[in-house]
Amino acid sequence: MTHGGDIFAIAAARGWDWRDVADFSASINPLGPAPGVQAAICMAIDRIRHYPEREPKRLREALSAKWNVDPNSILLGNGATELIFFLSRVFGGRAITLAVPVFSEFHRAFPRAHIKSLSKPETWNCKRALVLTRPANPTGSSIGISALRERLQQSSEPVIVDESFLEFSGLPSVSTLLPAFPHLIVLRSLTKFYALPGLRVGALVTDTAVLAEWRRFREPWQVSVLAEEAALAALADDAHCSATLDFVQEQRGFLMREIGTMPGAAPHASDANFIYVSLNHPAEDLVDYLLKRKILIRNCANWPGLPGEAVRVAVRTRNENERLLQAWRTFRCA
């Protein structure tokens, strides 16, 4: 499995200006960062001559208020991916189950994990730690909180829930279960909904006593001063957040309807800002065809837990979405 969002390398390899490339392979807020983010970064430039805090207190407090959790239950990181690999070090040789599909980096971080289906909770081994995503990546489907509560009641083994795309869904976080289940670990990303992937900000939420122990061997300075100020500005803009939810819902519906008219393409319902599309022809052919037209989509053929040909398409601006659809309509599958 390869990542999406490799726009700079792809453009450089082909001699393109990256600004001419429509990137549907990375699922970032199509409206971009909140208006105040750039100014916040500029105002913080003088701080780059100093070390950041080991773990920014103001950002933890802002997230505590936003997520309604204890600030001491939040551990900040250099993006969600960095925290995934931190957890892999914390757990060491612990037995793990990945309830697939999951983000590809979980497979790299836990290469010896057992693989089970997200849609079949009865197969999850209660003697193993469990990893799942909500909404699922790359399908965009969301497992219910009741199913997670049942698993947490059945076993004291850790349950890691990746909610990197949760803000796009409007669903409540499973962190509401934390007071009753200290073995729950919720992974959050500030880079997708708040459109800050180049700055890298992520967080995990879990039991305060657990985090107090982890902080003893946690590497410092994971969040830069510029990333902190950008995240604070993004979190403070409720109007931009509300506009994003409305926009993504509208454009996701538009893309779903239009992709559904493409020969050999079957889009799946999604709670996220991307759409998983099953194909009756090789995904690679469509990916390559669109790439030649400077459009990037994600090849999801035979993704673990999702056999068959498929692609994932981000929800972008209306003009970008029209560009994708216009090119797709000229594709002729073999």
C-alpha positions as CSV (number, residue, x, y, z in Angstrom):
1,M,0.0,0.0,0.0
2,T,1.3,3.4,-0.9
3,H,0.2,6.8,0.5
4,G,-1.8,9.4,-1.1
5,G,-0.8,13.0,-0.9
6,D,2.6,12.7,-2.6
7,I,1.9,15.7,-4.8
8,F,5.3,17.4,-4.6
9,A,7.3,14.3,-5.5
10,I,4.9,13.3,-8.4
11,A,5.0,16.9,-9.8
12,A,8.8,17.1,-9.5
13,A,9.3,13.7,-11.2
14,R,7.2,14.9,-14.2
15,G,8.4,18.4,-14.4
16,W,5.0,19.8,-13.5
17,D,4.1,22.8,-11.3
18,W,2.5,21.2,-8.3
19,R,-0.2,23.9,-8.4
20,D,-1.5,22.5,-11.7
21,V,-2.2,19.1,-10.1
22,A,-5.6,18.2,-8.6
23,D,-4.9,16.0,-5.6
24,F,-7.8,13.7,-4.8
25,S,-5.5,11.2,-3.2
26,A,-5.2,13.0,0.1
27,S,-8.4,13.7,2.0
28,I,-7.8,17.2,3.4
29,N,-10.4,19.9,4.1
30,P,-11.3,21.3,0.6
31,L,-11.8,24.8,2.1
32,G,-8.3,24.9,3.3
33,P,-7.1,26.2,6.7
34,A,-9.2,28.7,8.6
35,P,-8.6,32.3,7.5
36,G,-6.7,33.2,10.7
37,V,-4.1,30.4,10.4
38,Q,-1.7,32.2,8.1
39,A,-1.6,35.3,10.3
40,A,-1.1,33.2,13.4
41,I,1.9,31.5,11.8
42,C,3.4,34.9,10.7
43,M,2.9,36.3,14.2
44,A,4.8,33.3,15.7
45,I,7.9,33.6,13.4
46,D,10.0,35.3,16.1
47,R,9.4,32.3,18.3
48,I,11.3,29.9,16.0
49,R,14.6,31.0,17.5
50,H,13.5,29.2,20.8
51,Y,12.7,25.7,21.6
52,P,8.9,25.0,21.8
53,E,7.4,23.6,25.0
54,R,8.1,19.9,25.6
55,E,4.3,19.5,25.0
56,P,2.4,22.8,24.4
57,K,0.1,23.5,27.4
58,R,-2.2,26.0,25.6
59,L,-2.9,23.6,22.8
60,R,-3.8,20.8,25.2
61,E,-6.1,23.1,27.0
62,A,-7.8,24.2,23.8
63,L,-8.3,20.6,22.8
64,S,-9.6,19.8,26.2
65,A,-12.3,22.4,25.9
66,K,-13.1,21.4,22.3
67,W,-13.3,17.6,23.0
68,N,-14.6,17.9,26.6
69,V,-11.8,15.7,28.1
70,D,-9.3,16.3,30.9
71,P,-6.2,18.1,29.5
72,N,-4.0,15.6,31.3
73,S,-5.6,12.9,29.2
74,I,-4.2,14.4,25.9
75,L,-0.8,13.6,24.5
76,L,0.3,15.7,21.6
77,G,2.3,14.5,18.6
78,N,3.9,15.3,15.3
79,G,0.8,14.1,13.4
80,A,-1.3,11.0,14.0
81,T,1.3,8.9,12.2
82,E,4.0,9.7,14.7
83,L,1.7,8.7,17.5
84,I,0.9,5.4,15.8
85,F,4.6,4.5,15.9
86,F,4.9,5.8,19.4
87,L,2.1,3.4,20.4
88,S,3.9,0.5,18.6
89,R,7.0,1.2,20.8
90,V,4.8,1.4,23.9
91,F,3.2,-1.9,23.2
92,G,6.4,-3.6,22.2
93,G,5.6,-7.3,21.7
94,R,2.0,-7.1,22.8
95,A,-0.4,-9.2,20.6
96,I,-2.4,-7.0,18.3
97,T,-5.5,-7.4,16.1
98,L,-6.1,-4.9,13.3
99,A,-9.8,-4.7,12.5
100,V,-9.4,-4.0,8.8
101,P,-9.7,-1.8,6.8
102,V,-7.3,0.5,8.7
103,F,-4.9,3.3,7.8
104,S,-1.9,1.8,6.0
105,E,0.6,2.9,8.6
106,F,-0.9,0.6,11.2
107,H,0.2,-2.3,9.1
108,R,3.8,-0.9,9.1
109,A,3.7,-0.1,12.8
110,F,2.3,-3.5,13.8
111,P,3.6,-5.9,11.0
112,R,2.9,-9.1,13.0
113,A,-0.7,-8.1,13.9
114,H,-3.5,-10.5,13.3
115,I,-6.0,-9.4,10.7
116,K,-9.8,-9.5,11.3
117,S,-12.7,-7.8,9.7
118,L,-14.1,-4.5,11.1
119,S,-17.6,-5.7,10.1
120,K,-17.3,-8.9,12.2
121,P,-16.8,-7.9,15.8
122,E,-17.5,-11.5,16.9
123,T,-14.1,-12.5,15.4
124,W,-12.0,-10.0,17.4
125,N,-9.8,-11.9,19.9
126,C,-10.4,-10.5,23.4
127,K,-6.9,-11.6,24.4
128,R,-5.3,-9.2,22.0
129,A,-5.2,-5.4,21.8
130,L,-7.5,-4.1,19.1
131,V,-6.9,-1.4,16.5
132,L,-9.7,0.1,14.3
133,T,-10.6,3.3,12.5
134,R,-13.8,5.4,12.8
135,P,-14.7,6.4,10.1
136,A,-12.9,3.6,8.5
137,N,-10.1,4.4,6.1
138,P,-10.6,4.0,3.1
139,T,-14.3,3.2,3.1
140,G,-15.7,6.0,5.2
141,S,-18.1,3.7,7.2
142,S,-18.4,4.2,10.9
143,I,-18.8,1.5,13.5
144,G,-21.3,2.3,16.3
145,I,-20.2,3.3,19.8
146,S,-22.4,0.5,21.2
147,A,-20.2,-2.2,19.5
148,L,-17.1,-0.6,20.9
149,R,-18.6,-0.4,24.4
150,E,-19.4,-4.1,24.2
151,R,-15.8,-4.9,23.3
152,L,-14.4,-2.7,26.1
153,Q,-16.7,-4.5,28.6
154,Q,-15.5,-7.9,27.4
155,S,-11.8,-7.3,27.7
156,S,-9.2,-5.2,29.5
157,E,-6.9,-5.3,26.5
158,P,-6.2,-1.9,25.0
159,V,-8.5,-0.7,22.2
160,I,-7.0,2.0,19.8
161,V,-9.6,3.9,17.8
162,D,-8.3,6.1,15.1
163,E,-10.7,9.0,14.7
164,S,-8.5,11.0,12.3
165,F,-11.5,11.8,10.0
166,L,-14.2,12.1,12.7
167,E,-14.8,15.8,12.5
168,F,-16.1,15.4,8.9
169,S,-18.8,12.9,10.1
170,G,-20.5,15.0,12.8
171,L,-20.5,11.9,15.0
172,P,-19.6,12.0,18.7
173,S,-16.1,10.7,19.7
174,V,-15.7,7.4,21.5
175,S,-13.7,9.4,24.0
176,T,-17.0,9.8,25.8
177,L,-16.4,6.2,27.0
178,L,-13.0,7.0,28.6
179,P,-14.1,7.6,32.2
180,A,-15.4,4.0,32.4
181,F,-12.8,2.3,30.2
182,P,-9.2,3.4,30.9
183,H,-7.9,0.9,28.4
184,L,-9.4,2.9,25.5
185,I,-7.0,5.0,23.4
186,V,-8.4,7.5,20.9
187,L,-6.2,8.8,18.1
188,R,-7.1,12.2,16.7
189,S,-5.6,14.2,13.8
190,L,-5.6,18.0,13.5
191,T,-4.2,18.0,10.0
192,K,-7.1,16.7,7.9
193,F,-10.2,18.6,9.1
194,Y,-8.2,21.7,9.9
195,A,-6.1,21.4,6.7
196,L,-2.6,21.5,8.3
197,P,-0.9,18.3,7.0
198,G,2.3,20.2,6.2
199,L,2.6,21.3,9.8
200,R,2.0,17.9,11.5
201,V,-0.2,18.0,14.6
202,G,-1.9,15.0,16.2
203,A,-3.1,13.9,19.6
204,L,-4.2,10.8,21.5
205,V,-6.6,10.7,24.3
206,T,-6.5,8.1,27.0
207,D,-6.5,7.5,30.8
208,T,-4.6,10.2,32.7
209,A,-2.7,7.7,34.8
210,V,-1.6,5.8,31.7
211,L,-0.3,9.0,30.1
212,A,1.5,10.0,33.2
213,E,3.6,6.8,32.8
214,W,4.1,7.2,29.1
215,R,5.3,10.8,29.5
216,R,8.3,9.6,31.4
217,F,9.9,8.2,28.3
218,R,8.1,10.4,25.6
219,E,10.4,12.3,23.3
220,P,10.1,16.1,23.7
221,W,9.3,18.9,21.2
222,Q,7.0,17.0,18.9
223,V,4.9,20.1,18.1
224,S,6.7,23.1,16.7
225,V,5.8,26.7,17.7
226,L,4.3,27.4,14.2
227,A,2.2,24.2,14.3
228,E,0.9,25.1,17.8
229,E,-0.1,28.6,16.7
230,A,-1.7,27.4,13.5
231,A,-3.7,24.7,15.4
232,L,-4.9,27.2,18.0
233,A,-6.1,29.6,15.4
234,A,-7.9,26.7,13.5
235,L,-9.6,25.4,16.6
236,A,-10.9,28.9,17.5
237,D,-12.7,29.4,14.2
238,D,-16.1,27.7,14.8
239,A,-17.6,29.4,11.7
240,H,-15.0,27.8,9.4
241,C,-15.6,24.4,11.0
242,S,-19.4,24.7,10.4
243,A,-18.9,25.8,6.8
244,T,-16.6,22.9,6.2
245,L,-19.2,20.4,7.4
246,D,-21.9,21.9,5.2
247,F,-19.6,22.1,2.2
248,V,-18.3,18.5,2.5
249,Q,-21.8,17.1,2.9
250,E,-23.0,18.9,-0.2
251,Q,-20.1,18.1,-2.4
252,R,-19.9,14.5,-1.2
253,G,-23.5,13.9,-2.3
254,F,-22.7,15.6,-5.6
255,L,-19.7,13.3,-6.2
256,M,-21.6,10.2,-5.1
257,R,-24.3,10.8,-7.6
258,E,-22.0,11.6,-10.5
259,I,-19.5,8.8,-9.9
260,G,-22.5,6.4,-9.7
261,T,-23.2,7.2,-13.4
262,M,-19.6,6.1,-14.5
263,P,-19.5,2.7,-16.2
264,G,-18.1,0.0,-13.9
265,A,-18.0,2.3,-10.8
266,A,-20.0,1.8,-7.6
267,P,-19.4,4.4,-4.9
268,H,-20.0,3.5,-1.3
269,A,-21.8,5.7,1.3
270,S,-19.3,7.6,3.5
271,D,-19.2,9.6,6.7
272,A,-15.8,11.1,5.8
273,N,-14.5,13.6,3.2
274,F,-13.7,10.8,0.8
275,I,-15.5,8.2,-1.2
276,Y,-14.5,4.6,-1.7
277,V,-15.4,3.4,-5.2
278,S,-15.6,-0.3,-6.2
279,L,-14.6,-0.9,-9.9
280,N,-15.2,-3.8,-12.3
281,H,-12.0,-3.0,-14.1
282,P,-8.3,-2.6,-13.0
283,A,-8.0,0.4,-10.6
284,E,-4.5,1.0,-11.9
285,D,-5.8,1.8,-15.4
286,L,-8.1,4.6,-14.1
287,V,-5.4,5.9,-11.8
288,D,-2.8,6.1,-14.6
289,Y,-5.3,7.6,-17.0
290,L,-6.2,10.4,-14.6
291,L,-2.5,10.9,-13.6
292,K,-1.7,11.8,-17.2
293,R,-4.3,14.5,-16.8
294,K,-2.6,15.8,-13.6
295,I,-5.3,14.3,-11.4
296,L,-4.3,12.1,-8.4
297,I,-6.6,9.5,-6.9
298,R,-5.8,6.7,-4.5
299,N,-5.4,3.1,-5.7
300,C,-7.1,0.8,-3.2
301,A,-7.0,-2.4,-5.1
302,N,-6.9,-5.4,-2.8
303,W,-6.5,-3.3,0.3
304,P,-6.3,-5.6,3.4
305,G,-9.9,-6.5,4.2
306,L,-11.2,-5.1,1.0
307,P,-10.5,-7.6,-1.9
308,G,-11.1,-6.4,-5.4
309,E,-10.5,-3.3,-7.5
310,A,-11.3,0.0,-6.0
311,V,-10.1,3.6,-5.7
312,R,-10.6,6.3,-3.0
313,V,-11.5,9.8,-4.1
314,A,-11.3,12.9,-1.8
315,V,-14.1,15.5,-1.7
316,R,-12.6,18.7,-3.1
317,T,-13.9,22.1,-4.3
318,R,-16.7,22.2,-6.8
319,N,-14.3,23.2,-9.6
320,E,-11.9,20.4,-8.8
321,N,-14.7,17.9,-8.5
322,E,-16.0,18.9,-11.9
323,R,-12.5,18.6,-13.4
324,L,-12.2,15.0,-12.0
325,L,-15.6,14.0,-13.3
326,Q,-15.0,15.5,-16.8
327,A,-11.8,13.5,-17.1
328,W,-13.3,10.3,-15.7
329,R,-16.2,10.5,-18.2
330,T,-13.6,10.2,-21.0
331,F,-12.1,7.1,-19.5
332,R,-12.9,3.8,-21.3
333,C,-12.4,0.7,-19.2
334,A,-11.1,-2.4,-21.0
